[in-house]
Amino acid sequence: MSNRHGIDLIRYAVHMLDHCNESFNQRFHRAEDLLKIANACQQSKWDFYPDQWDEQQIQECLLFGRTPDWAERQDGKIYPVYLHDGPKEFQVGITWTMTATVPIRAHNLDEALDWAEGDMPLPNNGEYLDDSFEIDQDTTNEMNAGEKEEG
C-alpha cells in the first residue's frame, strides 16, 4: 500500500476511524495523534485497525512514530512485537490536571462553592489542562523499590 499524504491521509484517517470503536476514537483529543495513528496503520503489513492494537503499540506509535508489528507463532497465534520488548515492566506514577465546569443549583455563590467542595461526583466533561502532565518520581520510586538503576 502506498503512503498517503495531505487530503488522502485525512480521507484514510476518516475511513479508518469510522471502522474503529467510538470509545477508542474519543480517547484522542489531538488531530495530530489521530493522523499519526492513521499513517502508521496504512504502513502496517497487517490488517489490524488501531482499536485492535494494545496499549504499548499505541504508545510506541505516538511517542516514537513506530508502525505496530505482529508475528505468528508456530501454533498459529498472532502476537504483538514491541520496539521496547524488555524483560521487565515498571510502574511509573503520573499526574495530570483536568478542568471542567459543573452546573450547581444554589441560593448563592457561597452555597454553590460549598456544594462543589463537598461530596460531588467527578464531572464527565473534563478536559486535559495543557502541559500539566508530570511524572511522580516519589511514587515511581516507591512502586519500583527493589529495582536498581542500570547504567
Helices and strands as residue ranges (DSSP letters): H 6-18, H 22-26, H 31-43, G 50-52, H 55-64, E 69-72, E 78-81, E 94-95, E 98-99, H 109-117, E 127-128, E 134-135, H 137-143
